Amino acid sequence: MEQLSPQLMNRLVFAIIMHGLNDAQTNLALTVLTDALLHQNGQIRELAVVALADLPVPPAKRVPPLTQALADDNSKVRRRAARALGDQGPVSQSALPQLTAGLRDPDPSVRRDCAGAIGRLGAAAFSATAGLIAMLGEYEYRTRAVAAVALKRIGRAAVPALLEAVRTGDAESRGRCAVLLAKIAPDEAAVKDALLSVLGDSDLAVRAMADEAMQLVNTPAPVAG
């Protein structure tokens, strides 16, 4: 692959995205792009991920090389791979262990995109709940917001871990988990009990978020009309 230049890879990506390829060319492109993920040039590896994401092959063929790219040394490649995996549908569940590991990536943008991809798997991604809850304590609002959305998409499967976090997490995480519980499962008795206990928290901000959560629990659902 040393002869493959960024310019040539750009042309290949353009051909895939704009013009499409016939079956024989598609199979060849899959091999070329997978090999390109090992190229020493980071720009080529990034372009390979972009092309793989749009290559007209079944998602099951895209997911393995995209999963491989999650371990790349280049954070741009890892981020592109996480985003692409989020677009592949249920078959991306095979990459859940790698996406979950990506929630601890040193680059916040990679963590966000891994969280976004996990959320798109829904309840099937419940095993990543603990990693997403840890992100609720991050400094950047965008990171916290993406993690919260992912947890809501996982839904009731995330409730046990959220209940545990309400009891044991740091102050900010306790409050945010309380609000999420109220949004995900306001009708569950265990959730109401947990929120009542948080109302007496020693931290003022946590009590305020718990009060917000209780209002969500106690507000009747809108009447369909």
C-alpha positions, 0 to 999 in steps of 0.5 A: 500500500505504500504506493497509495497516495492521499491524492489517489485515495481522495479520488477513490473516496470521491468515486465511491461517494459520488459515482458508485462502483460495480460489484467487481470494483466494490469488492476490490475497493473493500480490500483496498480500503481495509488494507489502507487502514494499516497505511503509515499515513494517517490521512490515508487511514482517515480517508479509508474510513470515510470511504468504507462508511459509504461503500455499497456493501452490506453493513456486516462487511463494513463493521469489522474494518471500522471496528479495527479503525477504533484502535487507530493511533490517530484520534481523527481516525477513531472519531470517524470510525465511531461515527461510521459505526453509529450509521451501520444499524444493529450489526454494529452491536458486534463492535460494542466492546470497542465502542465502550472502551472508546468512552475512556478515550483520551480525546473527548470528541472520540468519547462523544462519538462512541457514546453517540454510536452506542446510543443508536444501538438502544437497549441492546447496548445496556452493558455500556451504561456504567461507562456512559454514567461516568461521562455525566461527570465530564467538564464539557456540556456537549459530552454530558449531553451526548451521554445523557441522550445515549442513556435515554435511548438505552431506556429502562435497561439502564435503570439499575445502573442509574439507581446505583449511581444515584446512591454512590456517585459524586454530587453532580452525577447523582443529580443528573442520574436522578433527572434521567431516571425521572425521564426514563422510568417515572412510573417505577416505584424504585425510581420514586423511592430513589428520588425521594432519598435524593431530595434529602441530599447534603448537596444543594445542587443535587437537591435542586435536580432531585426536585426537578426530577420529582416534578417530572415524576409527578406531572401527569402525562398529556391527554391525547386529543 
